[in-house]
Amino acid sequence: MIMTIKEFSRRFITFAVSTTLTLLLCACGGGGSSSGSGNKEETESPPTAQKVSISLSTTELLYYGEKQAISLSLIYSDGSSEDITSSAEWAVDPTTVAKIEATDGTTYVHPLETGSATITASHQGLKDSIDITVSPYIHSIETVQRAITFPKNTAMPFLKHAHARVQGAPDFSILDDIIYTSSDPDIADFSGTLYSVIVHPDRSPLTGHLTPRSVGNTEVTLNYEGVDLGTREVTVGDYYLIGSDAQRLNNAPWFTTFGLPSNEKGDIALLTGSSSGQFTVDLQVFNTATNSLEEKFNVFQNFELKSHNSALRSAFSDNTVTLFWITPTAAMSANINIQTRQASFVTLSESTEDAFYEPNYLFKSESGSLMVCWLNTSVLLTQCKIRTPDGIWSQELIELPRDIRSLNANHKGYAALAKIIDREDGQKILQTHRFNFDEQPIEIVVEEIPAPLDAGGARRPAISATGSLAIPITYAPRRDEFDFNESGLQVATRTQTDGWSLQEIYAYGVMRVGTEIELSWSGERALMLVADSLGAGSATWLYSNMSWSEQESLKAIGFATPTLDHPPLPSNGSWVMHVPALDNFYLFCFDEASGWSPLDTFGPMAQWGDMGGSFSLRPSNQLALVWKERAAFGTEDGGYKNNSLTFFHPNYSDLSQCSLPEG
């Protein structure tokens, strides 16, 4: 449809007027709303700061661990918040445990040492605090087991020490926090009800102490704060702890053993106590019939000794234990009746001077005769006294040359002393004094044979059951002219049927000082061990058919330089010898057909420390053993005290297993 100009104009004007009125009405309404909003702002307050709040992801921090980010927020009344970490004031109490530091726009808690602390943040009078704990950063735990085998008579610490290894900080002990569990409580547990009168007499309970119940094997599981530390194998052995020395935790006197004599029944007398200027001697008897230790009793207390380091020698016959020792002015003896527990004393010899010096010896024959000997420097002689089997001491003294260190005697009563003498013509002579102290009257036979030109001295002779002798003689040039290639070793041997012979063992190579030589007879065959102090090993020489021949050396069986603490023990025509090694006590058997072979092993005992032992051969052919070991015990303050612990094994080994093969 075509609209005329007049009609268009009329319609446009109508639309324009209508639109204008509408806009005016809207403008009036909008102005009323704005005026109402302005009245509301004049009646309400802005939000205010209410408190500050510290944020830390964990309050359990690790020493030498990562530092932890920390922040502080300002909380407003309307619930909104604002980070004010950088403008806050921070404090740590104590300051030694942790510090607050900012790095690259972030604030951190930095642990300084283990402990507890309180962190406080302040802002315009508002404060907040948080408690933290700094714990060690343990990267490993080390436990050292005191032993694998334990004595059957006392509770002892299971672990030598247990330490948490801390990165960048000192280790610390966790010994008191370990939980122990035994797989067989009938063998051993950790109840601590078996109190140790030797190690911890006053402690209750015995925390961490293995408590033996019976001989056998068990396994012990260790746990520390939920961490499994593994399982250890444990043996409760058929032996006893019998003492400890002066540095033990209860500060007892110095402890030592005074011998391990046995009587005809196989009972063993354990003599223990103090010997530091005074004798304090206790006696405990192992009863072979009941296979048990009887109750210990005191022999004498604080007996004045004033000695030149005299040793207390002992013998055991029937129900009487005999002791022998010397003071500077007297030779003394005591008899102890194990049934009445009474001691009687005898002065064997006296001097007005400080003349009696060690070594002092006591020898016992199978018939029950005793011979005791000492060195009297006032007359420069070795002096001896004899006691008959009925207990009567002789009035007369046996006097021998002063070379008491080369005196020896055996269970048949045969005795011999050897010395090197210089004749006027320059020749050296081996002189021997031999007799039998089991025979009355005593007849001393003196014999002389030529010795090496540069003989330095005769060692202690070995004596067979029939009186045959073997005497090592070491020789070397004078000290100021010493030439190693002119030293050596010869052995003088005398049998009852063939007389004397002299054989050179080493033409060169035996040292003047430090060479260890031990001899022993078994029947009419002799065994000699020579330990070379330069580390070349230990050679074995056998005397058989009138000649010494070199046998298998101990070096060949894995012991290059064993300590020859004792002569080889004769057993059934053979010999046995103990070797205290690093990890065990080894017992070896020797016979001419097969040489050295292992007989028994006792251990492992290396966890206790350095060892030293002594043996006693009982009439039952049973070998008893006493050994002493140094060990360190942990104290309550985390330190250590060194101890020497003494153990007793009455049935160490049956020597009947070591015998010559038939035929």
Legacy VTK file of the C-alpha trace (Angstrom):
# vtk DataFile Version 3.0
C-alpha trace
ASCII
DATASET POLYDATA
POINTS 663 float
0.000 0.000 0.000
1.236 3.467 -0.909
1.110 5.957 2.036
0.663 9.645 1.253
3.015 12.234 2.712
0.227 13.708 4.824
-0.676 10.364 6.318
3.032 9.548 7.113
3.488 12.826 8.920
0.415 12.312 11.076
1.532 8.826 12.204
5.194 9.826 12.911
4.235 12.704 15.134
1.899 10.471 17.147
4.750 7.909 17.675
7.243 10.552 18.704
4.986 12.054 21.346
4.208 8.629 22.793
7.913 7.690 22.980
8.851 10.961 24.648
6.254 10.509 27.390
7.445 7.001 28.057
11.079 8.093 28.461
10.093 10.857 30.836
8.167 8.465 33.033
11.112 6.042 33.181
13.499 8.806 34.114
11.316 9.843 37.029
11.123 6.247 38.384
14.923 5.688 38.172
15.634 8.817 40.142
13.547 7.548 43.088
15.537 4.258 43.339
18.935 5.990 43.484
17.787 8.228 46.305
16.724 5.147 48.395
20.156 3.366 48.001
22.081 6.346 49.256
20.162 6.351 52.535
21.133 2.709 53.249
24.957 3.318 52.993
24.757 6.011 55.549
23.354 3.541 58.258
25.825 0.324 57.937
29.618 -0.007 59.206
32.499 -1.568 57.114
33.891 -5.119 58.133
36.529 -5.112 60.932
39.656 -7.290 61.723
38.723 -9.992 64.264
41.771 -12.283 64.704
44.913 -13.710 63.128
45.410 -17.405 62.323
48.643 -19.343 61.707
48.647 -21.960 58.968
51.232 -24.811 59.000
50.794 -28.096 57.125
52.227 -30.184 60.009
53.340 -29.537 63.553
55.553 -32.652 63.549
58.799 -31.522 61.985
61.962 -33.543 61.362
65.342 -32.358 62.456
67.551 -32.078 59.404
64.373 -32.532 57.346
62.767 -30.069 54.912
61.682 -26.649 56.187
57.919 -26.078 56.245
56.047 -23.056 54.795
54.100 -21.045 57.384
51.643 -18.176 56.894
49.463 -15.784 58.884
45.964 -14.655 57.865
43.955 -11.679 59.143
40.283 -12.704 59.534
37.574 -9.982 59.137
34.171 -9.746 60.762
32.339 -10.545 57.543
34.338 -13.780 57.111
36.783 -12.464 54.576
40.566 -12.836 55.091
43.839 -11.263 54.095
47.399 -12.708 53.962
49.597 -10.642 56.264
52.541 -13.113 56.601
55.192 -10.660 55.494
54.083 -7.891 57.846
53.622 -10.056 60.948
56.030 -10.287 63.871
57.225 -13.871 64.489
58.719 -15.420 67.635
59.837 -18.974 68.581
60.250 -20.157 72.168
62.760 -21.631 72.732
64.793 -20.169 69.920
67.135 -23.184 69.897
64.509 -25.542 68.465
63.439 -23.627 65.327
63.554 -20.267 63.582
61.327 -18.334 61.148
62.939 -17.164 57.915
61.687 -15.733 54.617
63.105 -16.842 51.291
61.949 -15.696 47.833
58.764 -14.227 49.216
57.807 -17.332 51.255
58.081 -17.638 55.037
59.344 -20.938 56.493
59.804 -22.751 59.799
63.380 -24.055 59.869
64.127 -26.843 62.462
67.320 -26.288 64.441
67.382 -29.183 66.926
65.140 -31.836 68.399
62.595 -30.740 70.995
59.317 -28.850 71.421
58.644 -25.155 70.836
55.849 -22.588 70.533
55.573 -20.297 67.491
53.769 -16.972 68.063
52.687 -14.489 65.339
51.555 -10.874 66.141
49.844 -8.174 64.050
48.462 -4.894 65.390
47.758 -6.377 68.818
46.370 -9.677 67.548
48.271 -12.914 68.303
48.125 -16.608 67.482
50.322 -19.485 68.716
51.015 -23.031 67.596
53.044 -25.819 69.240
55.543 -27.808 67.187
57.720 -30.863 67.831
61.045 -31.427 66.103
61.934 -35.122 65.940
65.186 -36.763 64.760
65.427 -37.634 61.108
66.271 -41.358 61.420
67.655 -42.801 58.242
68.735 -46.163 59.757
68.765 -48.169 62.992
71.773 -50.199 64.120
71.567 -52.927 66.748
74.535 -54.960 67.937
73.707 -58.236 69.632
75.776 -58.912 72.739
76.120 -62.618 71.992
74.482 -65.517 70.221
75.025 -67.912 73.105
74.084 -66.903 76.645
74.836 -68.504 80.038
72.060 -70.476 81.658
72.247 -69.015 85.166
71.616 -65.292 84.873
69.726 -62.632 82.953
71.995 -60.568 80.719
71.526 -57.631 78.319
70.522 -58.979 74.914
71.880 -56.069 72.888
75.252 -54.437 73.262
73.758 -51.222 71.934
70.941 -49.989 69.700
71.316 -46.629 67.977
69.194 -44.561 65.629
71.407 -43.123 62.919
70.396 -39.494 62.445
71.363 -37.514 59.368
73.485 -34.507 60.260
73.178 -35.062 64.012
74.551 -37.317 66.750
73.150 -40.837 66.993
70.937 -41.560 69.970
70.206 -44.722 71.907
66.875 -46.509 71.493
67.906 -49.396 73.733
65.175 -48.809 76.312
62.443 -48.454 73.674
62.894 -51.783 71.889
60.259 -54.480 72.359
61.615 -58.060 72.501
59.631 -61.195 71.719
60.939 -64.758 72.159
59.540 -67.505 69.943
60.035 -70.059 72.730
59.574 -68.544 76.214
60.362 -71.942 77.750
63.958 -71.483 76.527
64.269 -67.752 77.244
62.090 -64.685 77.665
62.471 -61.047 78.653
60.471 -61.035 81.870
63.509 -60.045 83.926
62.418 -62.258 86.816
65.786 -64.032 86.962
67.861 -61.374 88.655
71.543 -61.101 87.963
73.516 -60.668 91.174
76.609 -60.243 89.040
75.763 -57.534 86.541
72.695 -55.634 87.763
71.993 -56.625 91.376
69.630 -53.730 92.137
67.829 -53.055 88.873
64.163 -53.991 88.566
62.934 -54.885 86.073
65.862 -55.919 83.914
64.828 -54.083 80.757
66.050 -55.788 77.601
67.657 -58.660 79.507
67.430 -62.143 78.074
66.214 -64.352 80.903
67.222 -68.020 80.390
64.778 -70.747 81.370
66.430 -73.890 79.972
69.224 -74.957 77.635
68.180 -74.777 73.985
67.485 -72.498 71.023
64.960 -69.749 70.421
64.430 -66.761 68.117
64.094 -63.178 69.310
62.175 -60.568 67.312
62.994 -56.873 67.815
60.563 -54.004 67.236
60.998 -50.249 67.630
57.883 -48.071 67.473
56.241 -50.396 64.999
59.371 -50.908 62.907
60.404 -54.557 62.562
64.149 -54.803 63.277
64.383 -58.477 62.347
64.746 -61.814 64.093
67.858 -63.130 65.844
68.797 -66.724 66.638
69.736 -67.306 70.271
71.174 -70.257 72.191
71.070 -70.712 75.944
74.244 -72.711 76.579
75.095 -75.275 79.217
77.532 -72.942 80.984
77.581 -70.299 83.701
78.473 -66.676 84.253
80.535 -66.741 87.455
81.808 -63.199 87.874
82.690 -59.722 86.718
85.511 -57.294 87.489
85.893 -53.907 89.199
84.438 -51.831 86.402
81.085 -53.552 86.436
78.091 -51.396 87.204
77.915 -52.238 90.893
81.612 -51.392 91.434
82.751 -54.630 93.038
86.481 -55.318 93.677
88.691 -56.543 90.866
87.597 -60.006 89.935
89.834 -62.893 88.956
89.906 -66.665 88.966
92.418 -68.473 91.168
92.410 -71.833 89.470
90.212 -74.637 88.263
91.397 -77.731 90.174
89.417 -80.979 90.148
89.438 -83.847 92.627
89.406 -87.593 92.086
85.604 -87.645 91.615
85.710 -85.007 88.906
84.313 -82.214 91.085
85.729 -78.793 90.216
86.644 -76.007 92.638
85.988 -72.503 91.311
88.064 -70.011 93.282
87.168 -66.399 92.558
87.600 -63.007 94.153
89.867 -60.006 94.544
93.660 -59.936 94.560
94.535 -56.235 94.540
96.754 -56.025 97.649
94.425 -58.219 99.703
92.893 -61.613 99.128
89.120 -61.903 99.168
88.452 -65.460 98.058
85.145 -67.189 97.350
84.748 -70.888 96.638
82.094 -72.572 94.541
82.097 -76.289 93.770
80.775 -77.884 90.613
79.306 -81.209 91.705
79.866 -83.757 88.961
77.249 -86.126 90.416
74.454 -83.549 90.121
76.014 -81.677 87.180
75.358 -78.370 88.911
77.094 -75.513 90.705
76.715 -75.479 94.448
76.234 -72.308 96.460
79.219 -69.976 96.649
80.767 -69.243 100.051
83.505 -66.913 101.261
86.842 -68.505 102.240
88.456 -65.437 103.769
87.891 -61.713 103.571
90.511 -58.976 103.136
93.456 -61.221 103.927
96.631 -59.127 103.874
98.788 -59.993 100.894
101.330 -57.185 100.313
102.799 -59.325 97.578
104.998 -58.927 94.561
102.017 -59.801 92.336
101.938 -63.348 93.659
99.635 -65.854 92.012
97.292 -67.929 94.123
97.879 -71.610 93.269
95.352 -74.324 94.102
94.823 -78.093 94.291
91.745 -80.210 95.056
91.803 -83.614 96.805
88.719 -85.382 98.136
86.917 -82.659 100.144
89.884 -80.342 100.663
91.019 -77.434 98.507
94.616 -76.371 99.133
95.830 -72.855 98.339
99.424 -71.669 98.059
100.789 -68.141 97.672
103.767 -66.053 98.713
104.175 -62.664 100.356
107.491 -60.780 100.296
108.439 -62.382 103.616
106.590 -65.716 103.726
105.333 -68.744 101.818
101.748 -69.480 102.875
99.235 -72.299 102.492
95.587 -72.768 103.425
93.332 -75.830 103.520
89.597 -75.346 102.904
87.131 -78.089 103.792
84.248 -77.806 101.312
81.860 -79.564 103.713
82.534 -77.548 106.882
83.514 -74.441 104.882
86.356 -73.773 107.273
89.894 -72.676 106.364
93.156 -73.375 108.222
96.445 -71.579 107.513
100.076 -72.734 107.547
103.258 -70.663 107.221
105.663 -72.820 105.201
108.707 -70.556 105.323
109.590 -67.046 106.492
112.270 -64.462 105.801
113.299 -61.289 107.598
113.816 -59.600 104.227
111.499 -58.937 101.286
113.018 -61.960 99.604
110.185 -64.113 98.221
109.362 -63.437 94.611
107.219 -65.002 91.909
106.845 -67.185 90.043
105.499 -69.566 92.619
104.332 -73.070 91.701
102.151 -75.828 93.114
102.338 -79.372 91.733
100.111 -82.315 92.672
100.751 -86.006 92.062
98.153 -88.698 91.513
98.884 -90.116 94.967
97.959 -86.806 96.598
101.453 -85.473 97.315
102.003 -81.742 96.837
105.133 -79.753 96.030
105.198 -75.951 96.309
108.128 -73.821 95.126
109.138 -70.157 95.169
112.177 -67.975 94.530
114.149 -66.760 97.568
116.348 -63.875 96.440
118.162 -63.607 99.785
119.913 -66.923 99.099
119.500 -66.859 95.272
117.831 -70.266 95.285
114.587 -71.929 94.292
113.066 -73.392 97.438
110.406 -76.113 97.631
108.414 -77.936 100.284
106.639 -81.274 100.077
103.304 -82.312 101.598
102.643 -86.045 101.889
99.261 -87.560 100.929
98.274 -87.638 104.627
98.590 -83.822 104.797
101.950 -83.486 106.606
104.313 -80.762 105.383
108.024 -81.587 105.362
110.313 -79.715 107.708
113.223 -79.631 105.262
113.475 -77.334 102.264
114.460 -78.647 98.844
116.926 -76.151 97.388
117.579 -75.865 93.650
119.282 -73.308 91.380
117.480 -69.976 91.157
116.261 -70.668 87.588
112.729 -71.324 88.843
111.120 -70.445 85.495
112.658 -73.589 84.043
111.150 -75.804 86.787
108.358 -78.242 85.999
106.723 -81.370 87.469
103.971 -83.778 86.432
101.154 -85.885 87.888
103.509 -88.828 88.521
105.683 -86.706 90.823
108.598 -86.375 88.390
110.222 -82.937 88.604
113.086 -81.289 86.753
114.844 -77.935 86.643
117.137 -76.939 83.757
119.740 -74.186 83.497
122.613 -73.135 81.252
125.952 -72.673 83.045
129.256 -71.251 81.770
132.409 -73.268 82.449
135.786 -71.694 82.892
136.953 -73.053 79.527
134.172 -71.043 77.819
131.972 -74.044 77.093
128.264 -73.847 77.876
126.630 -76.746 79.681
122.990 -77.727 80.089
122.617 -78.739 83.727
119.515 -80.566 84.952
118.275 -81.359 88.444
115.679 -84.115 88.424
113.852 -86.022 91.169
110.481 -87.483 92.132
108.702 -85.587 94.934
106.277 -88.490 95.381
109.088 -90.716 96.694
110.687 -90.626 100.125
113.492 -89.895 100.654
113.883 -87.471 97.754
117.025 -88.022 95.690
118.128 -85.211 93.360
120.117 -86.321 90.299
122.304 -83.676 88.630
123.383 -84.210 85.021
125.279 -82.092 82.486
125.504 -82.174 78.691
127.159 -79.737 76.232
124.887 -76.964 74.973
125.091 -74.575 71.975
127.868 -72.036 72.280
125.499 -69.072 72.359
122.719 -70.728 74.332
120.605 -68.027 75.908
118.694 -70.244 78.287
116.714 -73.401 78.808
112.916 -73.310 78.679
110.654 -75.281 81.037
111.187 -79.011 80.463
108.360 -81.339 79.539
108.301 -84.564 81.585
106.690 -87.851 80.623
104.876 -90.262 82.944
108.066 -92.325 83.183
110.387 -89.360 83.772
111.628 -88.738 80.218
112.611 -85.109 79.530
112.431 -82.713 76.588
114.119 -79.323 77.091
114.123 -76.559 74.445
117.292 -74.474 74.289
117.252 -71.194 72.386
120.536 -69.630 71.356
121.677 -66.332 69.857
124.742 -64.027 69.885
125.073 -61.298 72.465
122.538 -58.495 72.196
125.105 -55.950 70.976
126.361 -58.349 68.294
123.055 -59.952 67.349
122.871 -61.543 63.936
119.537 -63.093 63.067
121.242 -65.787 61.010
123.143 -67.041 64.040
120.096 -67.766 66.200
118.328 -71.056 66.536
116.627 -73.722 68.626
117.849 -77.086 69.869
116.021 -79.694 71.926
117.765 -81.822 74.531
115.872 -85.091 75.034
116.420 -87.749 77.666
114.566 -91.056 77.868
114.866 -93.613 80.637
116.160 -96.238 78.212
118.342 -94.285 75.778
119.795 -91.402 77.766
120.495 -87.938 76.336
120.354 -86.693 72.736
120.622 -83.174 71.306
118.914 -82.240 68.052
118.847 -78.923 66.235
115.340 -77.911 65.180
116.022 -74.543 63.560
119.534 -73.607 62.539
118.344 -70.023 62.030
115.141 -68.128 62.339
114.071 -68.542 65.947
113.906 -65.158 67.673
115.594 -64.415 70.963
112.493 -62.678 72.314
108.856 -63.577 71.749
109.205 -67.139 70.504
106.542 -69.293 72.159
107.410 -72.954 72.811
105.112 -75.517 74.419
105.840 -79.223 74.914
103.860 -82.192 76.137
104.445 -85.937 76.447
101.883 -88.599 75.641
103.298 -91.997 76.490
106.893 -91.945 75.254
106.184 -89.564 72.385
106.542 -85.795 72.793
104.856 -82.964 70.911
106.372 -79.486 70.620
104.755 -76.321 69.228
106.929 -73.388 68.198
105.126 -70.107 67.462
107.320 -67.760 65.443
106.947 -64.209 66.780
107.696 -62.737 63.335
104.403 -64.139 62.085
105.810 -67.053 60.098
103.362 -69.464 61.730
103.425 -72.226 64.285
105.267 -75.427 63.541
104.558 -78.809 65.125
107.409 -81.165 65.986
106.893 -84.763 67.076
109.440 -86.753 69.038
109.127 -90.411 68.126
111.645 -93.208 67.614
114.516 -91.192 69.112
114.129 -88.278 66.695
112.280 -84.978 66.351
110.467 -84.571 63.024
108.461 -81.598 61.759
104.760 -82.258 61.283
101.841 -80.311 59.892
101.986 -76.704 61.040
99.089 -74.867 62.616
99.377 -72.382 59.767
98.151 -75.117 57.442
94.901 -75.398 59.371
94.157 -71.695 59.318
95.953 -70.302 62.375
99.115 -68.545 61.326
100.104 -67.281 64.770
97.900 -68.768 67.481
98.563 -67.849 71.081
100.082 -70.836 72.859
98.434 -70.282 76.231
98.835 -73.885 77.351
100.826 -76.971 76.380
98.987 -79.529 74.266
97.052 -81.855 76.574
97.828 -85.579 76.253
94.761 -87.713 75.650
94.697 -91.443 74.850
98.096 -91.441 73.169
97.308 -88.241 71.248
97.105 -84.526 72.078
94.466 -81.844 72.120
95.063 -78.110 71.929
92.710 -75.134 72.201
93.040 -72.095 69.965
91.106 -68.956 70.979
90.335 -67.369 67.626
88.368 -64.245 66.765
85.017 -65.945 66.421
85.258 -69.167 68.443
87.230 -71.377 70.763
88.605 -74.189 68.625
89.818 -77.518 69.950
92.166 -79.537 67.743
93.302 -83.112 68.048
96.735 -84.314 66.923
97.945 -87.794 66.188
100.879 -89.057 64.175
98.753 -90.639 61.461
96.487 -87.716 60.565
98.159 -84.636 62.066
95.868 -81.852 63.294
92.109 -82.191 62.944
89.241 -80.176 64.492
87.664 -81.832 67.511
85.276 -79.261 68.928
84.155 -75.662 68.530
82.628 -73.433 71.152
81.018 -70.141 70.177
80.634 -67.913 68.376
81.712 -65.595 71.162
83.347 -62.679 69.327
80.501 -60.330 70.251
81.782 -60.192 73.820
85.217 -58.851 72.966
88.757 -60.051 73.654
88.986 -63.503 75.195
91.364 -65.492 77.322
90.776 -68.934 78.786
92.114 -71.667 81.021
91.388 -75.378 80.962
91.136 -78.203 83.438
91.222 -81.895 82.563
88.961 -83.869 84.877
89.530 -87.560 85.697
86.437 -88.340 83.599
88.454 -87.255 80.542
86.168 -84.226 80.393
87.698 -80.866 79.609
86.360 -77.956 81.683
86.823 -74.391 80.504
86.937 -70.988 82.173
87.239 -67.939 79.965
87.287 -64.220 80.521
86.079 -61.633 78.040
86.040 -57.871 77.936
82.689 -56.342 77.134
80.963 -52.949 77.245
77.709 -52.493 79.141
75.377 -49.591 78.406
74.599 -47.333 81.366
71.360 -45.519 82.090
72.813 -42.192 80.946
73.625 -43.638 77.530
77.304 -44.213 78.217
79.339 -47.405 78.531
81.434 -49.116 81.150
83.947 -51.786 80.297
83.622 -55.112 82.064
85.517 -58.351 82.190
83.050 -61.195 82.423
84.141 -64.658 83.495
82.327 -67.782 82.344
82.574 -71.432 83.312
81.788 -74.440 81.120
82.185 -77.710 83.097
81.602 -80.018 80.117
83.363 -78.232 77.300
84.529 -81.339 75.472
84.948 -85.086 75.904
88.594 -85.787 75.156
87.965 -89.493 74.644
87.044 -88.504 71.092
90.704 -87.724 70.458
92.610 -91.006 70.271
95.069 -92.809 68.075
93.481 -94.831 65.265
93.567 -98.550 65.915
96.358 -100.427 64.184
LINES 1 664
663 0 1 2 3 4 5 6 7 8 9 10 11 12 13 14 15 16 17 18 19 20 21 22 23 24 25 26 27 28 29 30 31 32 33 34 35 36 37 38 39 40 41 42 43 44 45 46 47 48 49 50 51 52 53 54 55 56 57 58 59 60 61 62 63 64 65 66 67 68 69 70 71 72 73 74 75 76 77 78 79 80 81 82 83 84 85 86 87 88 89 90 91 92 93 94 95 96 97 98 99 100 101 102 103 104 105 106 107 108 109 110 111 112 113 114 115 116 117 118 119 120 121 122 123 124 125 126 127 128 129 130 131 132 133 134 135 136 137 138 139 140 141 142 143 144 145 146 147 148 149 150 151 152 153 154 155 156 157 158 159 160 161 162 163 164 165 166 167 168 169 170 171 172 173 174 175 176 177 178 179 180 181 182 183 184 185 186 187 188 189 190 191 192 193 194 195 196 197 198 199 200 201 202 203 204 205 206 207 208 209 210 211 212 213 214 215 216 217 218 219 220 221 222 223 224 225 226 227 228 229 230 231 232 233 234 235 236 237 238 239 240 241 242 243 244 245 246 247 248 249 250 251 252 253 254 255 256 257 258 259 260 261 262 263 264 265 266 267 268 269 270 271 272 273 274 275 276 277 278 279 280 281 282 283 284 285 286 287 288 289 290 291 292 293 294 295 296 297 298 299 300 301 302 303 304 305 306 307 308 309 310 311 312 313 314 315 316 317 318 319 320 321 322 323 324 325 326 327 328 329 330 331 332 333 334 335 336 337 338 339 340 341 342 343 344 345 346 347 348 349 350 351 352 353 354 355 356 357 358 359 360 361 362 363 364 365 366 367 368 369 370 371 372 373 374 375 376 377 378 379 380 381 382 383 384 385 386 387 388 389 390 391 392 393 394 395 396 397 398 399 400 401 402 403 404 405 406 407 408 409 410 411 412 413 414 415 416 417 418 419 420 421 422 423 424 425 426 427 428 429 430 431 432 433 434 435 436 437 438 439 440 441 442 443 444 445 446 447 448 449 450 451 452 453 454 455 456 457 458 459 460 461 462 463 464 465 466 467 468 469 470 471 472 473 474 475 476 477 478 479 480 481 482 483 484 485 486 487 488 489 490 491 492 493 494 495 496 497 498 499 500 501 502 503 504 505 506 507 508 509 510 511 512 513 514 515 516 517 518 519 520 521 522 523 524 525 526 527 528 529 530 531 532 533 534 535 536 537 538 539 540 541 542 543 544 545 546 547 548 549 550 551 552 553 554 555 556 557 558 559 560 561 562 563 564 565 566 567 568 569 570 571 572 573 574 575 576 577 578 579 580 581 582 583 584 585 586 587 588 589 590 591 592 593 594 595 596 597 598 599 600 601 602 603 604 605 606 607 608 609 610 611 612 613 614 615 616 617 618 619 620 621 622 623 624 625 626 627 628 629 630 631 632 633 634 635 636 637 638 639 640 641 642 643 644 645 646 647 648 649 650 651 652 653 654 655 656 657 658 659 660 661 662
